[in-house]
Amino acid sequence: MIRLLAQVRRNRTARYIPAPIDVASLRKRFGMTQRLFAGRFGLALPTLRLWVRGDRKPRGAALVLLHVLARNPRAVISALRPCGNLGPAYRSPT
């Protein structure tokens, strides 16, 4: 981790551009409705619906969040739990 941070600091011009992600599949993997998924992870429901329909694509911080959810959902869950945002309705995707 320390090496990674040092590398990021040295290469200030590098920009991370995440790959596109299938939001509908990710949400289904969590077994949540659109409303619940959006609410649990701080996303606007109308925006989530646009992503699912393919009218728009997630970008920026939202896209990064979705990638972290896809690869390491426990990291996001752990970060949100102290805020009390994840209640008993949450079901782990794994």
N, C-alpha and C positions, 0 to 999 in steps of 0.2 A: 504494500500500500504506500509506503514512504517513497519507494522508487517511482511508483506511478505518479504521485504528486510532484516529485522533483522533475520528472519528464514533462509533465503538463506545464510546470512553471518555466522550464527552459524553452519550450516550443510554444510561445505565445501566439503565433500566427496560425497554428493548427486549429481547425474547427471541427467538432464532432457533428456529423450529420447522420442521424439514425435512419435506418431503413424503414420503409413503409410497414405498417402492421395491420393485420386483420382484426379490427376492433370487435366485430360481431362474434368471431370465433373465440376471442379472448374472454368476452363477457359470458358466453355460453360455457366455457371451461370453468368459470367460477360458479356457474349454476345460479346466476342472478338475473332478475329482470333488468331492463334498461334503467328504470327508475331507481332501483336499489343500487345497481352498479355506479350510476352517476352520483348518487348521494353519498355512497360509502367512500368514493375516491375524489370527491370535490370537483366533479365535472358538471357542467350545465347540461341538463337533460336534452334541450333542443340541439345543442352542439353534438352530443353523443348520437342522437338520431340522424343528424346530417352525416356523421362519419359512417354509421352503419349502412345507410342508404347509398353511400359512395358519392354524395353530392359535394362533400368536402373531405379533406384529409387532415388528420391531426398533425400538428407541427410544434416546434419549439419545446417548451417544458412539458406540455401535455404528451407529446410523442415520447419523450424520454421517460415520463412516468409510466406510460403504457408498456414500454420495453422493460422497465424494472418489474412491473407487475407480471409480465410474461415470463421473465427469467428468474426472478427471486421475489415472489409475492410476499414471503414472510418479512422481507426487509420493509416493504411498504406497510404491511399490517403492524409490524413492530413500531414503526415510526408514528402511526396514527393511533395506536391503542392508548397511549397516555392521555390523549385528548378525549377519549371516550367515544370516538367516532365509529368504532366497529362493535356493534352489539351482538346479541345472540343469533341474529338472522344470518350472520356470516358463515359460509361454508367453504372450507379450504379446497382449492382446485386440485390438489394432489391426493 
